[in-house]
């Protein structure tokens, strides 16, 4: 009977790593969405205040969004590696 509990405990321990990695990937995606949304909202406010600077604001917004997306993609890939390896 004790060996059954040990086997169940081992099985539960093995499932914690992939579950944590899956939650980490989800949180990375949610965080990136929130960050890019804030960038977009701030850019729209800045364009409304200074319409003549729309080109500079747009290019800075695209670079910032690409950096955030790159970090989120890296986090999701690392979490996928934890799940499958």
N, C-alpha and C positions, 0 to 999 in steps of 0.2 A: 504494500500500500504506500509506503514511503517513497519507493522508487517512482510510482506514478506521479506523486506530487513534484518530485525532482524533474521529471520529464516535462510536466506541465509548466513548471517554473522556467525551464530552459526555453521552451517554445514561446512563452510570454516575453522573455528577455530578448529573443531574436526578433520579435515583431516590433519592439520599441524603436529601434534605429530607423527602419523605413518609415514608420509612422511619424517620427519626428522630422525626418527629411521631407516627407510630403507636406507637413504643416509649414516647414520652413520655405518650401517652394511657393506655397500659397501665400504666405505672408510677404515674400519678396515680390510677387506679382501684384498684390494689393497695395503694397507700399509704393511700387513704381507707378501704379495707376493714380494714386493720390498725389504723388510728386509731380507727375506730368500734368494732372488737372490743375494743380496750383500754379504751375508755370504758365499754362494757357490762360488762366484767369488773370494773373498778374500782367501778362502781355496784353490782354484785351484792355485792361484798365490803363496801362501805359499808352497804348495806341489811342485810346479815347482822350487822354490828356494832351498828347503831342502827336497829332496825325502826321506831321512832317517827318517824324523819325520812324515810320513804319518799317522801312527796310532794315535798319539796324536792330530794331526790337525783334523782328521776325527771325533774322539770322541768329541772334543770341538765343532766342527761344528754341530754335531747331537744334543748336549745338547742345544746350542744356538738356533738352529732352533726349537727345541721342546718348549723352553720357549717363543719364539715369537709366535709360533702357538697356544700355550695355552692362551696367552693374547688376540690374535685375536679371538679365539673361545669364550672366556669370553665376549668380546665386542659384538660379533654377538648374543650370547644368551641374553644379556641384551637388545639389540635392538629388538630382537624378543619378549621379554617379554613386552616391551613398546608397540609394535604393537598390540599384542593379549590381553593385560590386560588393 
